[in-house]
Amino acid sequence: MSQGNITTIMAIDYGRKRIGIASGQTITGSASPITTLNQINGVPDWAALAQLIGQWQPQALIVGMPYYLDGKENDMTKIVDLFCLELEQRFALPVYKINEALSSYEAETLLKKNTKIGKHNKHEIDKMAAAIIAQSWLDQQ
């Protein structure tokens, strides 16, 4: 599928404990946070992810790739690469990788303007970071 045929995307901010999920529309060029999934014993909640993909029907998945600010790989980069391969195999959708440097920081900064961020609502950062990843990809199209 060419990128020109994509109307709906699902963006993913992968973390060791939580995975932020957002949707994006190429027609409007806008992204919205959806939810945050918890890892189960260090393993993605594949059933919940499959349910979301079924519900939102994206034509592509956008995954934020963790790099250092200088563009070099870090310890999470290979882990997220493996997650991307698993996504492609499980869901037969194109997976586009985008540098997510600072997306979580940017999400936290945005949220702090309106909300006090603490242990009880860190999941808000993850889904907002996914929305920032989605918006970055949409802006590049």
MODELLER restraints for C-alpha pairs under 7 A, 6 or more apart:
rsr = mdl.restraints
at = mdl.atoms
rsr.add(forms.Gaussian(group=physical.xy_distance, feature=features.Distance(at['CA:6:A'], at['CA:26:A']), mean=6.94, stdev=0.5))
rsr.add(forms.Gaussian(group=physical.xy_distance, feature=features.Distance(at['CA:6:A'], at['CA:59:A']), mean=5.62, stdev=0.5))
rsr.add(forms.Gaussian(group=physical.xy_distance, feature=features.Distance(at['CA:6:A'], at['CA:60:A']), mean=6.94, stdev=0.5))
rsr.add(forms.Gaussian(group=physical.xy_distance, feature=features.Distance(at['CA:7:A'], at['CA:25:A']), mean=5.60, stdev=0.5))
rsr.add(forms.Gaussian(group=physical.xy_distance, feature=features.Distance(at['CA:7:A'], at['CA:26:A']), mean=4.92, stdev=0.5))
rsr.add(forms.Gaussian(group=physical.xy_distance, feature=features.Distance(at['CA:7:A'], at['CA:27:A']), mean=6.25, stdev=0.5))
rsr.add(forms.Gaussian(group=physical.xy_distance, feature=features.Distance(at['CA:7:A'], at['CA:59:A']), mean=7.00, stdev=0.5))
rsr.add(forms.Gaussian(group=physical.xy_distance, feature=features.Distance(at['CA:8:A'], at['CA:24:A']), mean=5.72, stdev=0.5))
rsr.add(forms.Gaussian(group=physical.xy_distance, feature=features.Distance(at['CA:8:A'], at['CA:25:A']), mean=4.76, stdev=0.5))
rsr.add(forms.Gaussian(group=physical.xy_distance, feature=features.Distance(at['CA:8:A'], at['CA:26:A']), mean=6.32, stdev=0.5))
rsr.add(forms.Gaussian(group=physical.xy_distance, feature=features.Distance(at['CA:8:A'], at['CA:58:A']), mean=4.75, stdev=0.5))
rsr.add(forms.Gaussian(group=physical.xy_distance, feature=features.Distance(at['CA:8:A'], at['CA:59:A']), mean=5.82, stdev=0.5))
rsr.add(forms.Gaussian(group=physical.xy_distance, feature=features.Distance(at['CA:9:A'], at['CA:23:A']), mean=5.68, stdev=0.5))
rsr.add(forms.Gaussian(group=physical.xy_distance, feature=features.Distance(at['CA:9:A'], at['CA:24:A']), mean=5.05, stdev=0.5))
rsr.add(forms.Gaussian(group=physical.xy_distance, feature=features.Distance(at['CA:9:A'], at['CA:25:A']), mean=6.43, stdev=0.5))
rsr.add(forms.Gaussian(group=physical.xy_distance, feature=features.Distance(at['CA:9:A'], at['CA:58:A']), mean=4.67, stdev=0.5))
rsr.add(forms.Gaussian(group=physical.xy_distance, feature=features.Distance(at['CA:9:A'], at['CA:59:A']), mean=5.94, stdev=0.5))
rsr.add(forms.Gaussian(group=physical.xy_distance, feature=features.Distance(at['CA:9:A'], at['CA:60:A']), mean=5.07, stdev=0.5))
rsr.add(forms.Gaussian(group=physical.xy_distance, feature=features.Distance(at['CA:9:A'], at['CA:61:A']), mean=5.74, stdev=0.5))
rsr.add(forms.Gaussian(group=physical.xy_distance, feature=features.Distance(at['CA:9:A'], at['CA:62:A']), mean=6.95, stdev=0.5))
rsr.add(forms.Gaussian(group=physical.xy_distance, feature=features.Distance(at['CA:10:A'], at['CA:21:A']), mean=6.92, stdev=0.5))
rsr.add(forms.Gaussian(group=physical.xy_distance, feature=features.Distance(at['CA:10:A'], at['CA:22:A']), mean=5.67, stdev=0.5))
rsr.add(forms.Gaussian(group=physical.xy_distance, feature=features.Distance(at['CA:10:A'], at['CA:23:A']), mean=4.51, stdev=0.5))
rsr.add(forms.Gaussian(group=physical.xy_distance, feature=features.Distance(at['CA:10:A'], at['CA:24:A']), mean=6.26, stdev=0.5))
rsr.add(forms.Gaussian(group=physical.xy_distance, feature=features.Distance(at['CA:10:A'], at['CA:58:A']), mean=5.80, stdev=0.5))
rsr.add(forms.Gaussian(group=physical.xy_distance, feature=features.Distance(at['CA:10:A'], at['CA:60:A']), mean=6.57, stdev=0.5))
rsr.add(forms.Gaussian(group=physical.xy_distance, feature=features.Distance(at['CA:10:A'], at['CA:61:A']), mean=4.96, stdev=0.5))
rsr.add(forms.Gaussian(group=physical.xy_distance, feature=features.Distance(at['CA:10:A'], at['CA:62:A']), mean=6.10, stdev=0.5))
rsr.add(forms.Gaussian(group=physical.xy_distance, feature=features.Distance(at['CA:11:A'], at['CA:21:A']), mean=5.75, stdev=0.5))
rsr.add(forms.Gaussian(group=physical.xy_distance, feature=features.Distance(at['CA:11:A'], at['CA:22:A']), mean=5.09, stdev=0.5))
rsr.add(forms.Gaussian(group=physical.xy_distance, feature=features.Distance(at['CA:11:A'], at['CA:23:A']), mean=6.03, stdev=0.5))
rsr.add(forms.Gaussian(group=physical.xy_distance, feature=features.Distance(at['CA:11:A'], at['CA:61:A']), mean=5.74, stdev=0.5))
rsr.add(forms.Gaussian(group=physical.xy_distance, feature=features.Distance(at['CA:11:A'], at['CA:62:A']), mean=4.46, stdev=0.5))
rsr.add(forms.Gaussian(group=physical.xy_distance, feature=features.Distance(at['CA:11:A'], at['CA:63:A']), mean=5.74, stdev=0.5))
rsr.add(forms.Gaussian(group=physical.xy_distance, feature=features.Distance(at['CA:11:A'], at['CA:130:A']), mean=5.47, stdev=0.5))
rsr.add(forms.Gaussian(group=physical.xy_distance, feature=features.Distance(at['CA:11:A'], at['CA:131:A']), mean=6.81, stdev=0.5))
rsr.add(forms.Gaussian(group=physical.xy_distance, feature=features.Distance(at['CA:11:A'], at['CA:133:A']), mean=6.40, stdev=0.5))
rsr.add(forms.Gaussian(group=physical.xy_distance, feature=features.Distance(at['CA:11:A'], at['CA:134:A']), mean=5.17, stdev=0.5))
rsr.add(forms.Gaussian(group=physical.xy_distance, feature=features.Distance(at['CA:12:A'], at['CA:19:A']), mean=6.66, stdev=0.5))
rsr.add(forms.Gaussian(group=physical.xy_distance, feature=features.Distance(at['CA:12:A'], at['CA:20:A']), mean=5.62, stdev=0.5))
rsr.add(forms.Gaussian(group=physical.xy_distance, feature=features.Distance(at['CA:12:A'], at['CA:21:A']), mean=4.90, stdev=0.5))
rsr.add(forms.Gaussian(group=physical.xy_distance, feature=features.Distance(at['CA:12:A'], at['CA:22:A']), mean=6.64, stdev=0.5))
rsr.add(forms.Gaussian(group=physical.xy_distance, feature=features.Distance(at['CA:12:A'], at['CA:62:A']), mean=6.13, stdev=0.5))
rsr.add(forms.Gaussian(group=physical.xy_distance, feature=features.Distance(at['CA:12:A'], at['CA:63:A']), mean=4.85, stdev=0.5))
rsr.add(forms.Gaussian(group=physical.xy_distance, feature=features.Distance(at['CA:12:A'], at['CA:64:A']), mean=6.32, stdev=0.5))
rsr.add(forms.Gaussian(group=physical.xy_distance, feature=features.Distance(at['CA:12:A'], at['CA:130:A']), mean=5.24, stdev=0.5))
rsr.add(forms.Gaussian(group=physical.xy_distance, feature=features.Distance(at['CA:13:A'], at['CA:19:A']), mean=5.51, stdev=0.5))
rsr.add(forms.Gaussian(group=physical.xy_distance, feature=features.Distance(at['CA:13:A'], at['CA:20:A']), mean=4.77, stdev=0.5))
rsr.add(forms.Gaussian(group=physical.xy_distance, feature=features.Distance(at['CA:13:A'], at['CA:21:A']), mean=6.54, stdev=0.5))
rsr.add(forms.Gaussian(group=physical.xy_distance, feature=features.Distance(at['CA:13:A'], at['CA:63:A']), mean=6.32, stdev=0.5))
rsr.add(forms.Gaussian(group=physical.xy_distance, feature=features.Distance(at['CA:13:A'], at['CA:64:A']), mean=5.46, stdev=0.5))
rsr.add(forms.Gaussian(group=physical.xy_distance, feature=features.Distance(at['CA:13:A'], at['CA:126:A']), mean=6.44, stdev=0.5))
rsr.add(forms.Gaussian(group=physical.xy_distance, feature=features.Distance(at['CA:13:A'], at['CA:129:A']), mean=6.32, stdev=0.5))
rsr.add(forms.Gaussian(group=physical.xy_distance, feature=features.Distance(at['CA:13:A'], at['CA:130:A']), mean=4.82, stdev=0.5))
rsr.add(forms.Gaussian(group=physical.xy_distance, feature=features.Distance(at['CA:14:A'], at['CA:20:A']), mean=6.54, stdev=0.5))
rsr.add(forms.Gaussian(group=physical.xy_distance, feature=features.Distance(at['CA:14:A'], at['CA:80:A']), mean=6.86, stdev=0.5))
rsr.add(forms.Gaussian(group=physical.xy_distance, feature=features.Distance(at['CA:16:A'], at['CA:42:A']), mean=6.50, stdev=0.5))
rsr.add(forms.Gaussian(group=physical.xy_distance, feature=features.Distance(at['CA:17:A'], at['CA:38:A']), mean=6.02, stdev=0.5))
rsr.add(forms.Gaussian(group=physical.xy_distance, feature=features.Distance(at['CA:17:A'], at['CA:39:A']), mean=5.19, stdev=0.5))
rsr.add(forms.Gaussian(group=physical.xy_distance, feature=features.Distance(at['CA:17:A'], at['CA:42:A']), mean=6.79, stdev=0.5))
rsr.add(forms.Gaussian(group=physical.xy_distance, feature=features.Distance(at['CA:18:A'], at['CA:36:A']), mean=6.47, stdev=0.5))
rsr.add(forms.Gaussian(group=physical.xy_distance, feature=features.Distance(at['CA:18:A'], at['CA:37:A']), mean=5.60, stdev=0.5))
rsr.add(forms.Gaussian(group=physical.xy_distance, feature=features.Distance(at['CA:18:A'], at['CA:38:A']), mean=4.47, stdev=0.5))
rsr.add(forms.Gaussian(group=physical.xy_distance, feature=features.Distance(at['CA:18:A'], at['CA:39:A']), mean=5.50, stdev=0.5))
rsr.add(forms.Gaussian(group=physical.xy_distance, feature=features.Distance(at['CA:19:A'], at['CA:36:A']), mean=5.52, stdev=0.5))
rsr.add(forms.Gaussian(group=physical.xy_distance, feature=features.Distance(at['CA:19:A'], at['CA:37:A']), mean=5.09, stdev=0.5))
rsr.add(forms.Gaussian(group=physical.xy_distance, feature=features.Distance(at['CA:19:A'], at['CA:38:A']), mean=6.33, stdev=0.5))
rsr.add(forms.Gaussian(group=physical.xy_distance, feature=features.Distance(at['CA:19:A'], at['CA:126:A']), mean=6.48, stdev=0.5))
rsr.add(forms.Gaussian(group=physical.xy_distance, feature=features.Distance(at['CA:20:A'], at['CA:35:A']), mean=6.20, stdev=0.5))
rsr.add(forms.Gaussian(group=physical.xy_distance, feature=features.Distance(at['CA:20:A'], at['CA:36:A']), mean=4.40, stdev=0.5))
rsr.add(forms.Gaussian(group=physical.xy_distance, feature=features.Distance(at['CA:20:A'], at['CA:37:A']), mean=6.42, stdev=0.5))
rsr.add(forms.Gaussian(group=physical.xy_distance, feature=features.Distance(at['CA:20:A'], at['CA:126:A']), mean=4.31, stdev=0.5))
rsr.add(forms.Gaussian(group=physical.xy_distance, feature=features.Distance(at['CA:20:A'], at['CA:127:A']), mean=3.96, stdev=0.5))
rsr.add(forms.Gaussian(group=physical.xy_distance, feature=features.Distance(at['CA:20:A'], at['CA:129:A']), mean=6.88, stdev=0.5))
rsr.add(forms.Gaussian(group=physical.xy_distance, feature=features.Distance(at['CA:20:A'], at['CA:130:A']), mean=5.37, stdev=0.5))
rsr.add(forms.Gaussian(group=physical.xy_distance, feature=features.Distance(at['CA:21:A'], at['CA:33:A']), mean=6.33, stdev=0.5))
rsr.add(forms.Gaussian(group=physical.xy_distance, feature=features.Distance(at['CA:21:A'], at['CA:34:A']), mean=5.52, stdev=0.5))
rsr.add(forms.Gaussian(group=physical.xy_distance, feature=features.Distance(at['CA:21:A'], at['CA:35:A']), mean=5.35, stdev=0.5))
rsr.add(forms.Gaussian(group=physical.xy_distance, feature=features.Distance(at['CA:21:A'], at['CA:36:A']), mean=5.84, stdev=0.5))
rsr.add(forms.Gaussian(group=physical.xy_distance, feature=features.Distance(at['CA:21:A'], at['CA:127:A']), mean=5.17, stdev=0.5))
rsr.add(forms.Gaussian(group=physical.xy_distance, feature=features.Distance(at['CA:21:A'], at['CA:130:A']), mean=5.41, stdev=0.5))
rsr.add(forms.Gaussian(group=physical.xy_distance, feature=features.Distance(at['CA:22:A'], at['CA:31:A']), mean=6.88, stdev=0.5))
rsr.add(forms.Gaussian(group=physical.xy_distance, feature=features.Distance(at['CA:22:A'], at['CA:32:A']), mean=5.54, stdev=0.5))
rsr.add(forms.Gaussian(group=physical.xy_distance, feature=features.Distance(at['CA:22:A'], at['CA:33:A']), mean=4.15, stdev=0.5))
rsr.add(forms.Gaussian(group=physical.xy_distance, feature=features.Distance(at['CA:22:A'], at['CA:34:A']), mean=4.74, stdev=0.5))
rsr.add(forms.Gaussian(group=physical.xy_distance, feature=features.Distance(at['CA:22:A'], at['CA:35:A']), mean=6.93, stdev=0.5))
rsr.add(forms.Gaussian(group=physical.xy_distance, feature=features.Distance(at['CA:22:A'], at['CA:127:A']), mean=6.12, stdev=0.5))
rsr.add(forms.Gaussian(group=physical.xy_distance, feature=features.Distance(at['CA:22:A'], at['CA:130:A']), mean=5.21, stdev=0.5))
rsr.add(forms.Gaussian(group=physical.xy_distance, feature=features.Distance(at['CA:22:A'], at['CA:131:A']), mean=4.93, stdev=0.5))
rsr.add(forms.Gaussian(group=physical.xy_distance, feature=features.Distance(at['CA:22:A'], at['CA:134:A']), mean=6.87, stdev=0.5))
rsr.add(forms.Gaussian(group=physical.xy_distance, feature=features.Distance(at['CA:23:A'], at['CA:31:A']), mean=5.57, stdev=0.5))
rsr.add(forms.Gaussian(group=physical.xy_distance, feature=features.Distance(at['CA:23:A'], at['CA:32:A']), mean=5.44, stdev=0.5))
rsr.add(forms.Gaussian(group=physical.xy_distance, feature=features.Distance(at['CA:23:A'], at['CA:33:A']), mean=6.41, stdev=0.5))
rsr.add(forms.Gaussian(group=physical.xy_distance, feature=features.Distance(at['CA:23:A'], at['CA:34:A']), mean=6.62, stdev=0.5))
rsr.add(forms.Gaussian(group=physical.xy_distance, feature=features.Distance(at['CA:23:A'], at['CA:131:A']), mean=6.89, stdev=0.5))
rsr.add(forms.Gaussian(group=physical.xy_distance, feature=features.Distance(at['CA:23:A'], at['CA:134:A']), mean=6.88, stdev=0.5))
rsr.add(forms.Gaussian(group=physical.xy_distance, feature=features.Distance(at['CA:24:A'], at['CA:30:A']), mean=5.62, stdev=0.5))
rsr.add(forms.Gaussian(group=physical.xy_distance, feature=features.Distance(at['CA:24:A'], at['CA:31:A']), mean=4.07, stdev=0.5))
rsr.add(forms.Gaussian(group=physical.xy_distance, feature=features.Distance(at['CA:24:A'], at['CA:32:A']), mean=6.35, stdev=0.5))
rsr.add(forms.Gaussian(group=physical.xy_distance, feature=features.Distance(at['CA:24:A'], at['CA:134:A']), mean=5.91, stdev=0.5))
rsr.add(forms.Gaussian(group=physical.xy_distance, feature=features.Distance(at['CA:25:A'], at['CA:31:A']), mean=6.49, stdev=0.5))
rsr.add(forms.Gaussian(group=physical.xy_distance, feature=features.Distance(at['CA:26:A'], at['CA:138:A']), mean=6.36, stdev=0.5))
rsr.add(forms.Gaussian(group=physical.xy_distance, feature=features.Distance(at['CA:29:A'], at['CA:138:A']), mean=5.79, stdev=0.5))
rsr.add(forms.Gaussian(group=physical.xy_distance, feature=features.Distance(at['CA:30:A'], at['CA:135:A']), mean=6.32, stdev=0.5))
rsr.add(forms.Gaussian(group=physical.xy_distance, feature=features.Distance(at['CA:31:A'], at['CA:131:A']), mean=5.50, stdev=0.5))
rsr.add(forms.Gaussian(group=physical.xy_distance, feature=features.Distance(at['CA:31:A'], at['CA:134:A']), mean=5.87, stdev=0.5))
rsr.add(forms.Gaussian(group=physical.xy_distance, feature=features.Distance(at['CA:31:A'], at['CA:135:A']), mean=5.42, stdev=0.5))
rsr.add(forms.Gaussian(group=physical.xy_distance, feature=features.Distance(at['CA:32:A'], at['CA:131:A']), mean=5.39, stdev=0.5))
rsr.add(forms.Gaussian(group=physical.xy_distance, feature=features.Distance(at['CA:33:A'], at['CA:127:A']), mean=5.11, stdev=0.5))
rsr.add(forms.Gaussian(group=physical.xy_distance, feature=features.Distance(at['CA:33:A'], at['CA:128:A']), mean=5.44, stdev=0.5))
rsr.add(forms.Gaussian(group=physical.xy_distance, feature=features.Distance(at['CA:33:A'], at['CA:130:A']), mean=6.66, stdev=0.5))
rsr.add(forms.Gaussian(group=physical.xy_distance, feature=features.Distance(at['CA:33:A'], at['CA:131:A']), mean=5.03, stdev=0.5))
rsr.add(forms.Gaussian(group=physical.xy_distance, feature=features.Distance(at['CA:34:A'], at['CA:127:A']), mean=6.38, stdev=0.5))
rsr.add(forms.Gaussian(group=physical.xy_distance, feature=features.Distance(at['CA:35:A'], at['CA:127:A']), mean=5.54, stdev=0.5))
rsr.add(forms.Gaussian(group=physical.xy_distance, feature=features.Distance(at['CA:36:A'], at['CA:123:A']), mean=5.74, stdev=0.5))
rsr.add(forms.Gaussian(group=physical.xy_distance, feature=features.Distance(at['CA:36:A'], at['CA:126:A']), mean=6.29, stdev=0.5))
rsr.add(forms.Gaussian(group=physical.xy_distance, feature=features.Distance(at['CA:36:A'], at['CA:127:A']), mean=5.47, stdev=0.5))
rsr.add(forms.Gaussian(group=physical.xy_distance, feature=features.Distance(at['CA:37:A'], at['CA:45:A']), mean=6.87, stdev=0.5))
rsr.add(forms.Gaussian(group=physical.xy_distance, feature=features.Distance(at['CA:38:A'], at['CA:45:A']), mean=6.89, stdev=0.5))
rsr.add(forms.Gaussian(group=physical.xy_distance, feature=features.Distance(at['CA:39:A'], at['CA:45:A']), mean=5.88, stdev=0.5))
rsr.add(forms.Gaussian(group=physical.xy_distance, feature=features.Distance(at['CA:59:A'], at['CA:93:A']), mean=6.54, stdev=0.5))
rsr.add(forms.Gaussian(group=physical.xy_distance, feature=features.Distance(at['CA:60:A'], at['CA:93:A']), mean=5.59, stdev=0.5))
rsr.add(forms.Gaussian(group=physical.xy_distance, feature=features.Distance(at['CA:60:A'], at['CA:94:A']), mean=5.06, stdev=0.5))
rsr.add(forms.Gaussian(group=physical.xy_distance, feature=features.Distance(at['CA:60:A'], at['CA:95:A']), mean=5.97, stdev=0.5))
rsr.add(forms.Gaussian(group=physical.xy_distance, feature=features.Distance(at['CA:61:A'], at['CA:93:A']), mean=6.81, stdev=0.5))
rsr.add(forms.Gaussian(group=physical.xy_distance, feature=features.Distance(at['CA:61:A'], at['CA:94:A']), mean=6.26, stdev=0.5))
rsr.add(forms.Gaussian(group=physical.xy_distance, feature=features.Distance(at['CA:61:A'], at['CA:95:A']), mean=4.75, stdev=0.5))
rsr.add(forms.Gaussian(group=physical.xy_distance, feature=features.Distance(at['CA:61:A'], at['CA:96:A']), mean=6.21, stdev=0.5))
rsr.add(forms.Gaussian(group=physical.xy_distance, feature=features.Distance(at['CA:62:A'], at['CA:95:A']), mean=5.75, stdev=0.5))
rsr.add(forms.Gaussian(group=physical.xy_distance, feature=features.Distance(at['CA:62:A'], at['CA:96:A']), mean=4.80, stdev=0.5))
rsr.add(forms.Gaussian(group=physical.xy_distance, feature=features.Distance(at['CA:62:A'], at['CA:97:A']), mean=5.78, stdev=0.5))
rsr.add(forms.Gaussian(group=physical.xy_distance, feature=features.Distance(at['CA:62:A'], at['CA:98:A']), mean=6.99, stdev=0.5))
rsr.add(forms.Gaussian(group=physical.xy_distance, feature=features.Distance(at['CA:62:A'], at['CA:134:A']), mean=6.76, stdev=0.5))
rsr.add(forms.Gaussian(group=physical.xy_distance, feature=features.Distance(at['CA:63:A'], at['CA:96:A']), mean=6.24, stdev=0.5))
rsr.add(forms.Gaussian(group=physical.xy_distance, feature=features.Distance(at['CA:63:A'], at['CA:97:A']), mean=4.94, stdev=0.5))
rsr.add(forms.Gaussian(group=physical.xy_distance, feature=features.Distance(at['CA:63:A'], at['CA:98:A']), mean=6.19, stdev=0.5))
rsr.add(forms.Gaussian(group=physical.xy_distance, feature=features.Distance(at['CA:64:A'], at['CA:97:A']), mean=5.98, stdev=0.5))
rsr.add(forms.Gaussian(group=physical.xy_distance, feature=features.Distance(at['CA:64:A'], at['CA:98:A']), mean=5.06, stdev=0.5))
rsr.add(forms.Gaussian(group=physical.xy_distance, feature=features.Distance(at['CA:64:A'], at['CA:99:A']), mean=5.67, stdev=0.5))
rsr.add(forms.Gaussian(group=physical.xy_distance, feature=features.Distance(at['CA:64:A'], at['CA:100:A']), mean=4.63, stdev=0.5))
rsr.add(forms.Gaussian(group=physical.xy_distance, feature=features.Distance(at['CA:64:A'], at['CA:133:A']), mean=6.10, stdev=0.5))
rsr.add(forms.Gaussian(group=physical.xy_distance, feature=features.Distance(at['CA:65:A'], at['CA:77:A']), mean=6.28, stdev=0.5))
rsr.add(forms.Gaussian(group=physical.xy_distance, feature=features.Distance(at['CA:65:A'], at['CA:80:A']), mean=6.65, stdev=0.5))
rsr.add(forms.Gaussian(group=physical.xy_distance, feature=features.Distance(at['CA:65:A'], at['CA:97:A']), mean=6.12, stdev=0.5))
rsr.add(forms.Gaussian(group=physical.xy_distance, feature=features.Distance(at['CA:65:A'], at['CA:98:A']), mean=5.67, stdev=0.5))
rsr.add(forms.Gaussian(group=physical.xy_distance, feature=features.Distance(at['CA:65:A'], at['CA:99:A']), mean=4.88, stdev=0.5))
rsr.add(forms.Gaussian(group=physical.xy_distance, feature=features.Distance(at['CA:65:A'], at['CA:100:A']), mean=5.31, stdev=0.5))
rsr.add(forms.Gaussian(group=physical.xy_distance, feature=features.Distance(at['CA:66:A'], at['CA:76:A']), mean=6.35, stdev=0.5))
rsr.add(forms.Gaussian(group=physical.xy_distance, feature=features.Distance(at['CA:66:A'], at['CA:77:A']), mean=5.40, stdev=0.5))
rsr.add(forms.Gaussian(group=physical.xy_distance, feature=features.Distance(at['CA:66:A'], at['CA:99:A']), mean=6.36, stdev=0.5))
rsr.add(forms.Gaussian(group=physical.xy_distance, feature=features.Distance(at['CA:66:A'], at['CA:100:A']), mean=5.62, stdev=0.5))
rsr.add(forms.Gaussian(group=physical.xy_distance, feature=features.Distance(at['CA:66:A'], at['CA:101:A']), mean=6.09, stdev=0.5))
rsr.add(forms.Gaussian(group=physical.xy_distance, feature=features.Distance(at['CA:67:A'], at['CA:73:A']), mean=4.86, stdev=0.5))
rsr.add(forms.Gaussian(group=physical.xy_distance, feature=features.Distance(at['CA:67:A'], at['CA:74:A']), mean=5.79, stdev=0.5))
rsr.add(forms.Gaussian(group=physical.xy_distance, feature=features.Distance(at['CA:67:A'], at['CA:77:A']), mean=6.57, stdev=0.5))
rsr.add(forms.Gaussian(group=physical.xy_distance, feature=features.Distance(at['CA:67:A'], at['CA:99:A']), mean=6.74, stdev=0.5))
rsr.add(forms.Gaussian(group=physical.xy_distance, feature=features.Distance(at['CA:67:A'], at['CA:101:A']), mean=6.07, stdev=0.5))
rsr.add(forms.Gaussian(group=physical.xy_distance, feature=features.Distance(at['CA:68:A'], at['CA:74:A']), mean=6.40, stdev=0.5))
rsr.add(forms.Gaussian(group=physical.xy_distance, feature=features.Distance(at['CA:68:A'], at['CA:101:A']), mean=6.83, stdev=0.5))
rsr.add(forms.Gaussian(group=physical.xy_distance, feature=features.Distance(at['CA:69:A'], at['CA:101:A']), mean=6.30, stdev=0.5))
rsr.add(forms.Gaussian(group=physical.xy_distance, feature=features.Distance(at['CA:84:A'], at['CA:95:A']), mean=6.71, stdev=0.5))
rsr.add(forms.Gaussian(group=physical.xy_distance, feature=features.Distance(at['CA:88:A'], at['CA:94:A']), mean=6.49, stdev=0.5))
rsr.add(forms.Gaussian(group=physical.xy_distance, feature=features.Distance(at['CA:88:A'], at['CA:95:A']), mean=6.41, stdev=0.5))
rsr.add(forms.Gaussian(group=physical.xy_distance, feature=features.Distance(at['CA:98:A'], at['CA:137:A']), mean=6.99, stdev=0.5))
rsr.add(forms.Gaussian(group=physical.xy_distance, feature=features.Distance(at['CA:100:A'], at['CA:133:A']), mean=6.35, stdev=0.5))
rsr.add(forms.Gaussian(group=physical.xy_distance, feature=features.Distance(at['CA:103:A'], at['CA:129:A']), mean=5.12, stdev=0.5))
rsr.add(forms.Gaussian(group=physical.xy_distance, feature=features.Distance(at['CA:103:A'], at['CA:132:A']), mean=6.16, stdev=0.5))
rsr.add(forms.Gaussian(group=physical.xy_distance, feature=features.Distance(at['CA:103:A'], at['CA:133:A']), mean=6.74, stdev=0.5))
rsr.add(forms.Gaussian(group=physical.xy_distance, feature=features.Distance(at['CA:104:A'], at['CA:125:A']), mean=6.41, stdev=0.5))
rsr.add(forms.Gaussian(group=physical.xy_distance, feature=features.Distance(at['CA:104:A'], at['CA:126:A']), mean=6.81, stdev=0.5))
rsr.add(forms.Gaussian(group=physical.xy_distance, feature=features.Distance(at['CA:104:A'], at['CA:129:A']), mean=4.95, stdev=0.5))
rsr.add(forms.Gaussian(group=physical.xy_distance, feature=features.Distance(at['CA:107:A'], at['CA:125:A']), mean=5.59, stdev=0.5))
rsr.add(forms.Gaussian(group=physical.xy_distance, feature=features.Distance(at['CA:107:A'], at['CA:128:A']), mean=5.44, stdev=0.5))
rsr.add(forms.Gaussian(group=physical.xy_distance, feature=features.Distance(at['CA:107:A'], at['CA:129:A']), mean=5.16, stdev=0.5))
rsr.add(forms.Gaussian(group=physical.xy_distance, feature=features.Distance(at['CA:108:A'], at['CA:125:A']), mean=5.58, stdev=0.5))
